Structure formats: C-alpha cells, structure tokens
Amino acid sequence: MPEQDLCEWVRIGEERRNLEYKRPRRWDEDGAKAIVTKAALAMSNIRDGGWIVIGVEEEKPKGTFTNVGLT
C-alpha cells in the first residue's frame, strides 16, 4: 500500500463499515490479541475486506478519534 493511501485512512477520523481504529496495545496486555483478532474476523466478513488502523485512539465522547501513533 502506498504511504499516501495509509495516511488518508488515518486522517479520515471516523470509523466506517470497512475501517476500524484501534489504540496501540502491548501484545502481552490482557485481551490485546483477542481485540485485534475480533476486528480482523469482522473485516473478513465484508465483501471487499477492510482496514484496521492501529495507533488511533477513540476519545470521549465516542466518535472522536486522535492519532497517537505507535511506540
């Protein structure tokens, strides 16, 4: 995927049917693998698949997203 396309997915700032954001997590954090696996399985059920962008955190109130990146 070209870097420009990835940047566009991050900048959208709202989840869609084929786009889901996840905050960064450590793999040894409780449930981290399950959360990412569940999102991947959900995207696999969409006709053309989808994207999971890790490094975007949902703020309160729900629906507001902030790019926090990865360590």
NUVEX-965622 format. One record per atom (N, C-alpha, C, O): residue in one letter; x, y, z; atom name; residue number from 1. Coordinates in steps of 0.05 Angstrom, whole numbers. Layout:
N
<pavex->a; xx->X; yy->Y; zz->Z; pagu->CA; lumba->NUM>
...
//
This chain:
71
<pavex->m; xx->17; yy->-23; zz->0; pagu->N; lumba->1>
<pavex->m; xx->0; yy->0; zz->0; pagu->CA; lumba->1>
<pavex->m; xx->18; yy->25; zz->0; pagu->C; lumba->1>
<pavex->m; xx->37; yy->26; zz->16; pagu->O; lumba->1>
<pavex->p; xx->12; yy->43; zz->-18; pagu->N; lumba->2>
<pavex->p; xx->28; yy->68; zz->-17; pagu->CA; lumba->2>
<pavex->p; xx->24; yy->84; zz->9; pagu->C; lumba->2>
<pavex->p; xx->2; yy->83; zz->21; pagu->O; lumba->2>
<pavex->e; xx->45; yy->97; zz->18; pagu->N; lumba->3>
<pavex->e; xx->43; yy->112; zz->43; pagu->CA; lumba->3>
<pavex->e; xx->21; yy->133; zz->42; pagu->C; lumba->3>
<pavex->e; xx->8; yy->138; zz->63; pagu->O; lumba->3>
<pavex->q; xx->16; yy->145; zz->19; pagu->N; lumba->4>
<pavex->q; xx->-5; yy->165; zz->17; pagu->CA; lumba->4>
<pavex->q; xx->-32; yy->154; zz->23; pagu->C; lumba->4>
<pavex->q; xx->-49; yy->166; zz->36; pagu->O; lumba->4>
<pavex->d; xx->-37; yy->129; zz->14; pagu->N; lumba->5>
<pavex->d; xx->-63; yy->116; zz->19; pagu->CA; lumba->5>
<pavex->d; xx->-66; yy->111; zz->49; pagu->C; lumba->5>
<pavex->d; xx->-88; yy->115; zz->60; pagu->O; lumba->5>
<pavex->l; xx->-45; yy->101; zz->62; pagu->N; lumba->6>
<pavex->l; xx->-46; yy->96; zz->91; pagu->CA; lumba->6>
<pavex->l; xx->-52; yy->121; zz->106; pagu->C; lumba->6>
<pavex->l; xx->-68; yy->122; zz->124; pagu->O; lumba->6>
<pavex->c; xx->-38; yy->143; zz->99; pagu->N; lumba->7>
<pavex->c; xx->-42; yy->168; zz->112; pagu->CA; lumba->7>
<pavex->c; xx->-71; yy->178; zz->109; pagu->C; lumba->7>
<pavex->c; xx->-83; yy->189; zz->128; pagu->O; lumba->7>
<pavex->e; xx->-83; yy->173; zz->86; pagu->N; lumba->8>
<pavex->e; xx->-111; yy->180; zz->82; pagu->CA; lumba->8>
<pavex->e; xx->-130; yy->165; zz->100; pagu->C; lumba->8>
<pavex->e; xx->-148; yy->177; zz->112; pagu->O; lumba->8>
<pavex->w; xx->-125; yy->139; zz->104; pagu->N; lumba->9>
<pavex->w; xx->-142; yy->123; zz->122; pagu->CA; lumba->9>
<pavex->w; xx->-140; yy->133; zz->150; pagu->C; lumba->9>
<pavex->w; xx->-160; yy->134; zz->165; pagu->O; lumba->9>
<pavex->v; xx->-116; yy->141; zz->158; pagu->N; lumba->10>
<pavex->v; xx->-112; yy->151; zz->186; pagu->CA; lumba->10>
<pavex->v; xx->-126; yy->178; zz->189; pagu->C; lumba->10>
<pavex->v; xx->-138; yy->183; zz->210; pagu->O; lumba->10>
<pavex->r; xx->-125; yy->195; zz->169; pagu->N; lumba->11>
<pavex->r; xx->-137; yy->222; zz->171; pagu->CA; lumba->11>
<pavex->r; xx->-168; yy->223; zz->169; pagu->C; lumba->11>
<pavex->r; xx->-180; yy->243; zz->177; pagu->O; lumba->11>
<pavex->i; xx->-180; yy->202; zz->160; pagu->N; lumba->12>
<pavex->i; xx->-209; yy->202; zz->157; pagu->CA; lumba->12>
<pavex->i; xx->-223; yy->210; zz->184; pagu->C; lumba->12>
<pavex->i; xx->-241; yy->226; zz->184; pagu->O; lumba->12>
<pavex->g; xx->-213; yy->198; zz->206; pagu->N; lumba->13>
<pavex->g; xx->-223; yy->206; zz->232; pagu->CA; lumba->13>
<pavex->g; xx->-250; yy->196; zz->240; pagu->C; lumba->13>
<pavex->g; xx->-261; yy->205; zz->260; pagu->O; lumba->13>
<pavex->e; xx->-261; yy->177; zz->226; pagu->N; lumba->14>
<pavex->e; xx->-286; yy->164; zz->234; pagu->CA; lumba->14>
<pavex->e; xx->-286; yy->135; zz->225; pagu->C; lumba->14>
<pavex->e; xx->-277; yy->129; zz->203; pagu->O; lumba->14>
<pavex->e; xx->-297; yy->118; zz->241; pagu->N; lumba->15>
<pavex->e; xx->-298; yy->90; zz->234; pagu->CA; lumba->15>
<pavex->e; xx->-321; yy->86; zz->213; pagu->C; lumba->15>
<pavex->e; xx->-341; yy->100; zz->214; pagu->O; lumba->15>
<pavex->r; xx->-316; yy->68; zz->196; pagu->N; lumba->16>
<pavex->r; xx->-336; yy->62; zz->175; pagu->CA; lumba->16>
<pavex->r; xx->-339; yy->31; zz->174; pagu->C; lumba->16>
<pavex->r; xx->-325; yy->17; zz->189; pagu->O; lumba->16>
<pavex->r; xx->-356; yy->23; zz->156; pagu->N; lumba->17>
<pavex->r; xx->-361; yy->-6; zz->154; pagu->CA; lumba->17>
<pavex->r; xx->-335; yy->-21; zz->149; pagu->C; lumba->17>
<pavex->r; xx->-331; yy->-43; zz->159; pagu->O; lumba->17>
<pavex->n; xx->-317; yy->-10; zz->132; pagu->N; lumba->18>
<pavex->n; xx->-293; yy->-24; zz->125; pagu->CA; lumba->18>
<pavex->n; xx->-268; yy->-11; zz->137; pagu->C; lumba->18>
<pavex->n; xx->-246; yy->-16; zz->128; pagu->O; lumba->18>
<pavex->l; xx->-271; yy->5; zz->157; pagu->N; lumba->19>
<pavex->l; xx->-249; yy->18; zz->170; pagu->CA; lumba->19>
<pavex->l; xx->-253; yy->19; zz->200; pagu->C; lumba->19>
<pavex->l; xx->-274; yy->28; zz->210; pagu->O; lumba->19>
<pavex->e; xx->-234; yy->9; zz->215; pagu->N; lumba->20>
<pavex->e; xx->-236; yy->8; zz->244; pagu->CA; lumba->20>
<pavex->e; xx->-209; yy->17; zz->256; pagu->C; lumba->20>
<pavex->e; xx->-188; yy->9; zz->246; pagu->O; lumba->20>
<pavex->y; xx->-211; yy->33; zz->277; pagu->N; lumba->21>
<pavex->y; xx->-187; yy->43; zz->290; pagu->CA; lumba->21>
<pavex->y; xx->-184; yy->28; zz->317; pagu->C; lumba->21>
<pavex->y; xx->-203; yy->21; zz->330; pagu->O; lumba->21>
<pavex->k; xx->-159; yy->23; zz->324; pagu->N; lumba->22>
<pavex->k; xx->-152; yy->11; zz->349; pagu->CA; lumba->22>
<pavex->k; xx->-129; yy->27; zz->362; pagu->C; lumba->22>
<pavex->k; xx->-111; yy->36; zz->348; pagu->O; lumba->22>
<pavex->r; xx->-131; yy->30; zz->388; pagu->N; lumba->23>
<pavex->r; xx->-109; yy->44; zz->401; pagu->CA; lumba->23>
<pavex->r; xx->-85; yy->25; zz->403; pagu->C; lumba->23>
<pavex->r; xx->-88; yy->1; zz->401; pagu->O; lumba->23>
<pavex->p; xx->-61; yy->36; zz->406; pagu->N; lumba->24>
<pavex->p; xx->-37; yy->19; zz->408; pagu->CA; lumba->24>
<pavex->p; xx->-39; yy->2; zz->434; pagu->C; lumba->24>
<pavex->p; xx->-48; yy->12; zz->454; pagu->O; lumba->24>
<pavex->r; xx->-30; yy->-22; zz->432; pagu->N; lumba->25>
<pavex->r; xx->-30; yy->-41; zz->455; pagu->CA; lumba->25>
<pavex->r; xx->-5; yy->-57; zz->455; pagu->C; lumba->25>
<pavex->r; xx->7; yy->-62; zz->434; pagu->O; lumba->25>
<pavex->r; xx->3; yy->-66; zz->478; pagu->N; lumba->26>
<pavex->r; xx->25; yy->-85; zz->480; pagu->CA; lumba->26>
<pavex->r; xx->13; yy->-113; zz->477; pagu->C; lumba->26>
<pavex->r; xx->-9; yy->-118; zz->486; pagu->O; lumba->26>
<pavex->w; xx->27; yy->-131; zz->463; pagu->N; lumba->27>
<pavex->w; xx->16; yy->-157; zz->458; pagu->CA; lumba->27>
<pavex->w; xx->12; yy->-173; zz->483; pagu->C; lumba->27>
<pavex->w; xx->-5; yy->-192; zz->484; pagu->O; lumba->27>
<pavex->d; xx->27; yy->-167; zz->505; pagu->N; lumba->28>
<pavex->d; xx->23; yy->-181; zz->530; pagu->CA; lumba->28>
<pavex->d; xx->1; yy->-169; zz->547; pagu->C; lumba->28>
<pavex->d; xx->-4; yy->-179; zz->569; pagu->O; lumba->28>
<pavex->e; xx->-12; yy->-148; zz->538; pagu->N; lumba->29>
<pavex->e; xx->-34; yy->-135; zz->552; pagu->CA; lumba->29>
<pavex->e; xx->-58; yy->-154; zz->551; pagu->C; lumba->29>
<pavex->e; xx->-63; yy->-167; zz->530; pagu->O; lumba->29>
<pavex->d; xx->-73; yy->-156; zz->573; pagu->N; lumba->30>
<pavex->d; xx->-97; yy->-174; zz->573; pagu->CA; lumba->30>
<pavex->d; xx->-116; yy->-167; zz->550; pagu->C; lumba->30>
<pavex->d; xx->-125; yy->-145; zz->547; pagu->O; lumba->30>
<pavex->g; xx->-122; yy->-188; zz->535; pagu->N; lumba->31>
<pavex->g; xx->-142; yy->-185; zz->514; pagu->CA; lumba->31>
<pavex->g; xx->-133; yy->-171; zz->488; pagu->C; lumba->31>
<pavex->g; xx->-149; yy->-169; zz->470; pagu->O; lumba->31>
<pavex->a; xx->-108; yy->-162; zz->486; pagu->N; lumba->32>
<pavex->a; xx->-99; yy->-148; zz->463; pagu->CA; lumba->32>
<pavex->a; xx->-101; yy->-164; zz->437; pagu->C; lumba->32>
<pavex->a; xx->-112; yy->-155; zz->417; pagu->O; lumba->32>
<pavex->k; xx->-92; yy->-189; zz->438; pagu->N; lumba->33>
<pavex->k; xx->-93; yy->-206; zz->414; pagu->CA; lumba->33>
<pavex->k; xx->-122; yy->-212; zz->407; pagu->C; lumba->33>
<pavex->k; xx->-129; yy->-213; zz->383; pagu->O; lumba->33>
<pavex->a; xx->-139; yy->-215; zz->427; pagu->N; lumba->34>
<pavex->a; xx->-168; yy->-221; zz->421; pagu->CA; lumba->34>
<pavex->a; xx->-181; yy->-197; zz->408; pagu->C; lumba->34>
<pavex->a; xx->-198; yy->-201; zz->390; pagu->O; lumba->34>
<pavex->i; xx->-175; yy->-173; zz->417; pagu->N; lumba->35>
<pavex->i; xx->-187; yy->-149; zz->406; pagu->CA; lumba->35>
<pavex->i; xx->-180; yy->-146; zz->376; pagu->C; lumba->35>
<pavex->i; xx->-197; yy->-141; zz->359; pagu->O; lumba->35>
<pavex->v; xx->-154; yy->-149; zz->370; pagu->N; lumba->36>
<pavex->v; xx->-146; yy->-147; zz->342; pagu->CA; lumba->36>
<pavex->v; xx->-156; yy->-170; zz->325; pagu->C; lumba->36>
<pavex->v; xx->-164; yy->-165; zz->302; pagu->O; lumba->36>
<pavex->t; xx->-157; yy->-194; zz->336; pagu->N; lumba->37>
<pavex->t; xx->-167; yy->-217; zz->321; pagu->CA; lumba->37>
<pavex->t; xx->-197; yy->-214; zz->315; pagu->C; lumba->37>
<pavex->t; xx->-206; yy->-220; zz->293; pagu->O; lumba->37>
<pavex->k; xx->-212; yy->-204; zz->335; pagu->N; lumba->38>
<pavex->k; xx->-241; yy->-200; zz->331; pagu->CA; lumba->38>
<pavex->k; xx->-245; yy->-180; zz->308; pagu->C; lumba->38>
<pavex->k; xx->-263; yy->-184; zz->291; pagu->O; lumba->38>
<pavex->a; xx->-230; yy->-158; zz->308; pagu->N; lumba->39>
<pavex->a; xx->-233; yy->-138; zz->287; pagu->CA; lumba->39>
<pavex->a; xx->-226; yy->-149; zz->260; pagu->C; lumba->39>
<pavex->a; xx->-239; yy->-144; zz->240; pagu->O; lumba->39>
<pavex->a; xx->-204; yy->-166; zz->259; pagu->N; lumba->40>
<pavex->a; xx->-196; yy->-178; zz->233; pagu->CA; lumba->40>
<pavex->a; xx->-217; yy->-197; zz->223; pagu->C; lumba->40>
<pavex->a; xx->-223; yy->-198; zz->199; pagu->O; lumba->40>
<pavex->l; xx->-229; yy->-213; zz->240; pagu->N; lumba->41>
<pavex->l; xx->-250; yy->-231; zz->232; pagu->CA; lumba->41>
<pavex->l; xx->-275; yy->-216; zz->222; pagu->C; lumba->41>
<pavex->l; xx->-287; yy->-224; zz->203; pagu->O; lumba->41>
<pavex->a; xx->-281; yy->-194; zz->235; pagu->N; lumba->42>
<pavex->a; xx->-304; yy->-178; zz->226; pagu->CA; lumba->42>
<pavex->a; xx->-298; yy->-167; zz->198; pagu->C; lumba->42>
<pavex->a; xx->-316; yy->-167; zz->181; pagu->O; lumba->42>
<pavex->m; xx->-274; yy->-158; zz->193; pagu->N; lumba->43>
<pavex->m; xx->-267; yy->-147; zz->166; pagu->CA; lumba->43>
<pavex->m; xx->-267; yy->-169; zz->145; pagu->C; lumba->43>
<pavex->m; xx->-273; yy->-164; zz->122; pagu->O; lumba->43>
<pavex->s; xx->-261; yy->-193; zz->153; pagu->N; lumba->44>
<pavex->s; xx->-261; yy->-215; zz->134; pagu->CA; lumba->44>
<pavex->s; xx->-289; yy->-223; zz->124; pagu->C; lumba->44>
<pavex->s; xx->-292; yy->-236; zz->104; pagu->O; lumba->44>
<pavex->n; xx->-309; yy->-214; zz->139; pagu->N; lumba->45>
<pavex->n; xx->-337; yy->-220; zz->131; pagu->CA; lumba->45>
<pavex->n; xx->-348; yy->-198; zz->112; pagu->C; lumba->45>
<pavex->n; xx->-371; yy->-201; zz->103; pagu->O; lumba->45>
<pavex->i; xx->-333; yy->-177; zz->107; pagu->N; lumba->46>
<pavex->i; xx->-342; yy->-156; zz->89; pagu->CA; lumba->46>
<pavex->i; xx->-333; yy->-164; zz->61; pagu->C; lumba->46>
<pavex->i; xx->-310; yy->-174; zz->57; pagu->O; lumba->46>
<pavex->r; xx->-349; yy->-159; zz->41; pagu->N; lumba->47>
<pavex->r; xx->-344; yy->-168; zz->14; pagu->CA; lumba->47>
<pavex->r; xx->-316; yy->-161; zz->4; pagu->C; lumba->47>
<pavex->r; xx->-302; yy->-179; zz->-6; pagu->O; lumba->47>
<pavex->d; xx->-307; yy->-137; zz->6; pagu->N; lumba->48>
<pavex->d; xx->-281; yy->-129; zz->-4; pagu->CA; lumba->48>
<pavex->d; xx->-261; yy->-126; zz->19; pagu->C; lumba->48>
<pavex->d; xx->-240; yy->-113; zz->16; pagu->O; lumba->48>
<pavex->g; xx->-267; yy->-137; zz->43; pagu->N; lumba->49>
<pavex->g; xx->-250; yy->-134; zz->65; pagu->CA; lumba->49>
<pavex->g; xx->-251; yy->-106; zz->78; pagu->C; lumba->49>
<pavex->g; xx->-270; yy->-92; zz->74; pagu->O; lumba->49>
<pavex->g; xx->-230; yy->-100; zz->92; pagu->N; lumba->50>
<pavex->g; xx->-230; yy->-74; zz->106; pagu->CA; lumba->50>
<pavex->g; xx->-202; yy->-68; zz->117; pagu->C; lumba->50>
<pavex->g; xx->-183; yy->-83; zz->112; pagu->O; lumba->50>
<pavex->w; xx->-200; yy->-47; zz->132; pagu->N; lumba->51>
<pavex->w; xx->-175; yy->-38; zz->143; pagu->CA; lumba->51>
<pavex->w; xx->-178; yy->-35; zz->173; pagu->C; lumba->51>
<pavex->w; xx->-198; yy->-25; zz->183; pagu->O; lumba->51>
<pavex->i; xx->-157; yy->-43; zz->187; pagu->N; lumba->52>
<pavex->i; xx->-155; yy->-38; zz->216; pagu->CA; lumba->52>
<pavex->i; xx->-130; yy->-20; zz->219; pagu->C; lumba->52>
<pavex->i; xx->-108; yy->-29; zz->212; pagu->O; lumba->52>
<pavex->v; xx->-134; yy->3; zz->229; pagu->N; lumba->53>
<pavex->v; xx->-111; yy->22; zz->233; pagu->CA; lumba->53>
<pavex->v; xx->-105; yy->22; zz->263; pagu->C; lumba->53>
<pavex->v; xx->-122; yy->30; zz->280; pagu->O; lumba->53>
<pavex->i; xx->-81; yy->14; zz->270; pagu->N; lumba->54>
<pavex->i; xx->-73; yy->14; zz->298; pagu->CA; lumba->54>
<pavex->i; xx->-56; yy->38; zz->303; pagu->C; lumba->54>
<pavex->i; xx->-37; yy->45; zz->288; pagu->O; lumba->54>
<pavex->g; xx->-62; yy->52; zz->325; pagu->N; lumba->55>
<pavex->g; xx->-48; yy->77; zz->332; pagu->CA; lumba->55>
<pavex->g; xx->-67; yy->101; zz->332; pagu->C; lumba->55>
<pavex->g; xx->-57; yy->124; zz->332; pagu->O; lumba->55>
<pavex->v; xx->-93; yy->96; zz->331; pagu->N; lumba->56>
<pavex->v; xx->-113; yy->117; zz->332; pagu->CA; lumba->56>
<pavex->v; xx->-131; yy->111; zz->356; pagu->C; lumba->56>
<pavex->v; xx->-143; yy->89; zz->358; pagu->O; lumba->56>
<pavex->e; xx->-133; yy->130; zz->374; pagu->N; lumba->57>
<pavex->e; xx->-148; yy->125; zz->399; pagu->CA; lumba->57>
<pavex->e; xx->-175; yy->140; zz->398; pagu->C; lumba->57>
<pavex->e; xx->-176; yy->163; zz->389; pagu->O; lumba->57>
<pavex->e; xx->-196; yy->127; zz->408; pagu->N; lumba->58>
<pavex->e; xx->-222; yy->139; zz->409; pagu->CA; lumba->58>
<pavex->e; xx->-224; yy->156; zz->435; pagu->C; lumba->58>
<pavex->e; xx->-219; yy->146; zz->457; pagu->O; lumba->58>
<pavex->e; xx->-232; yy->181; zz->431; pagu->N; lumba->59>
<pavex->e; xx->-235; yy->199; zz->454; pagu->CA; lumba->59>
<pavex->e; xx->-264; yy->199; zz->463; pagu->C; lumba->59>
<pavex->e; xx->-282; yy->189; zz->450; pagu->O; lumba->59>
<pavex->k; xx->-268; yy->210; zz->487; pagu->N; lumba->60>
<pavex->k; xx->-295; yy->214; zz->497; pagu->CA; lumba->60>
<pavex->k; xx->-304; yy->241; zz->489; pagu->C; lumba->60>
<pavex->k; xx->-288; yy->260; zz->492; pagu->O; lumba->60>
<pavex->p; xx->-327; yy->247; zz->478; pagu->N; lumba->61>
<pavex->p; xx->-348; yy->228; zz->473; pagu->CA; lumba->61>
<pavex->p; xx->-341; yy->210; zz->449; pagu->C; lumba->61>
<pavex->p; xx->-324; yy->217; zz->433; pagu->O; lumba->61>
<pavex->k; xx->-355; yy->187; zz->448; pagu->N; lumba->62>
<pavex->k; xx->-350; yy->168; zz->427; pagu->CA; lumba->62>
<pavex->k; xx->-352; yy->181; zz->400; pagu->C; lumba->62>
<pavex->k; xx->-368; yy->199; zz->395; pagu->O; lumba->62>
<pavex->g; xx->-335; yy->172; zz->382; pagu->N; lumba->63>
<pavex->g; xx->-336; yy->182; zz->354; pagu->CA; lumba->63>
<pavex->g; xx->-314; yy->202; zz->348; pagu->C; lumba->63>
<pavex->g; xx->-311; yy->209; zz->324; pagu->O; lumba->63>
<pavex->t; xx->-300; yy->211; zz->367; pagu->N; lumba->64>
<pavex->t; xx->-278; yy->230; zz->363; pagu->CA; lumba->64>
<pavex->t; xx->-252; yy->214; zz->365; pagu->C; lumba->64>
<pavex->t; xx->-247; yy->200; zz->385; pagu->O; lumba->64>
<pavex->f; xx->-235; yy->216; zz->344; pagu->N; lumba->65>
<pavex->f; xx->-210; yy->200; zz->344; pagu->CA; lumba->65>
<pavex->f; xx->-186; yy->217; zz->343; pagu->C; lumba->65>
<pavex->f; xx->-185; yy->239; zz->331; pagu->O; lumba->65>
<pavex->t; xx->-164; yy->208; zz->357; pagu->N; lumba->66>
<pavex->t; xx->-139; yy->222; zz->358; pagu->CA; lumba->66>
<pavex->t; xx->-117; yy->204; zz->349; pagu->C; lumba->66>
<pavex->t; xx->-115; yy->181; zz->358; pagu->O; lumba->66>
<pavex->n; xx->-100; yy->213; zz->331; pagu->N; lumba->67>
<pavex->n; xx->-76; yy->198; zz->322; pagu->CA; lumba->67>
<pavex->n; xx->-56; yy->198; zz->345; pagu->C; lumba->67>
<pavex->n; xx->-45; yy->220; zz->351; pagu->O; lumba->67>
<pavex->v; xx->-49; yy->175; zz->356; pagu->N; lumba->68>
<pavex->v; xx->-29; yy->174; zz->377; pagu->CA; lumba->68>
<pavex->v; xx->-4; yy->160; zz->368; pagu->C; lumba->68>
<pavex->v; xx->16; yy->162; zz->382; pagu->O; lumba->68>
<pavex->g; xx->-5; yy->146; zz->346; pagu->N; lumba->69>
<pavex->g; xx->19; yy->132; zz->335; pagu->CA; lumba->69>
<pavex->g; xx->26; yy->107; zz->351; pagu->C; lumba->69>
<pavex->g; xx->10; yy->97; zz->368; pagu->O; lumba->69>
<pavex->l; xx->49; yy->97; zz->345; pagu->N; lumba->70>
<pavex->l; xx->59; yy->72; zz->357; pagu->CA; lumba->70>
<pavex->l; xx->86; yy->78; zz->369; pagu->C; lumba->70>
<pavex->l; xx->101; yy->95; zz->360; pagu->O; lumba->70>
<pavex->t; xx->93; yy->63; zz->390; pagu->N; lumba->71>
<pavex->t; xx->120; yy->66; zz->402; pagu->CA; lumba->71>
<pavex->t; xx->139; yy->47; zz->388; pagu->C; lumba->71>
<pavex->t; xx->163; yy->47; zz->396; pagu->O; lumba->71>
//
